[in-house]
């Protein structure tokens, strides 16, 4: 990331109301130059509205938007110098690939020779050399996607806006395009805002992720930090899979935090510096499936819980095992490979270890 | 095996029914076409021989010649005006929410409800009052009203089928609202607009009821001239000119179909 003094986009207390619905509420956010920032959230969280406000298609009900040092809150979309890739690609069906990519340059009154050179470079960048004279209808979904990208980057936008551009592709192609998008971003260094509801996509692509819900920011963080220390219950359960344990009472015993759940289950964790929970306070524990393991007779872990195996979901690289842990409810374990299926048959009574060192602990 | 037999039976029943409907729908035109090649002096069906003599008469009859040219003049102006007004209405209804939008839609559809007879009669009275008589202007005005619902509907369907993201994409790339209209919206609406124009032309060329009121000898269109002819003569010339009109409008219909597909002309599918 090439952090520079001047931010690429600055949103200050931006709101958007549609009739009675508040799609975005007093949201402030600074997007650094050159970073790939993802707006992530469930549908209806306001992420697309936010993107449309940056592009200028939606006018904010309040607040201001500054792009590259210039207040564009009242500037129409065609003078904002943003490059957008739409979910439906929105390639002009009456133009061929070249004309599509050249459109923005023609609007900028660039000379013919310059246009040809720039379009050629852009098509090369998205690996579509030789496709210039193709009709849009003759292209596959992935190719249309690349044309849409080329069309947006060729104008050298101040910020590249991607509105769920991969959601129409099938799973394998999607993975390949994610890698390409990331590589393209490294090559161009364009400030990019990416909208998605797919948390895996967000984790894989982003420099920073903005998790949104109901028009508000829940957390802004780098993928790793977001996954390991979510700021609240919403982020914890939205990013990756996680087990939410029933509410617990916490007390401190020496250098251990002790959690009492449902009256009699006791779990222990090493005390952490960042943990700011008072004695006796109600707390919520979130544990990732990979931090639950089937206990062997030799293991000396302190958080053993007995439970009954209900299902196995074999996924190739790993297996998801669902267990009924009585007062702790249903829990999910993730174990590498498929050994768990034979080791803990469905219906069998087993013991599991709950590793709380990596658990997310939030005050109720 | 019996299942296959049943399937075969069902298929033949289905296609039999389709054939019957086709015959039923085209039989009047077929009778006229056959009568038109009859050598007899009188209208007869089935014809007793084969001759093109009535076609020669149809072509050389001055009233038909004039009426055909009149029809072309009226159609050219009426369809074009109808396209202009209909497109503007369609755009308004599609893009803007305003008070009275529903009322506007109802007005646009009203020629489907008001009998052509009434429209023609109304324009006759109005034309007389304004001192325009039965001039081209009045005929054209009448035809515009009659074709408007079809044209506006066709353009409206094309507008609905236009992905709004396309206009946004153009805007995002730096195109002003006028440039967007010029380079994206209008080019993409063109098939719908050409189809709408052709549809209006077909309706205008074959319109009779209202035209009977608003045309005079000097401005009469082909269907009116044909009606006048039948009242005086009973030879197969009328069948021949009918056949020619059918062929001409069929050609236009095929052209319209090529431009946007019959389904969309008739505005069946909006998705």
Interface residues (C-beta under 8 A of the other chain):
Chain A: X55 X57 X76 X77 X78 X79 X80 X81 X82 X83 X84 X86 X87 X88 X90 X91 X92 X93 X94 X103 X104 X107 X108 X151 X152 X155
Chain B: X163 X165 X166 X168 X169 X170 X171 X172 X173 X174 X175 X176 X177 X179 X183 X184 X187 X188
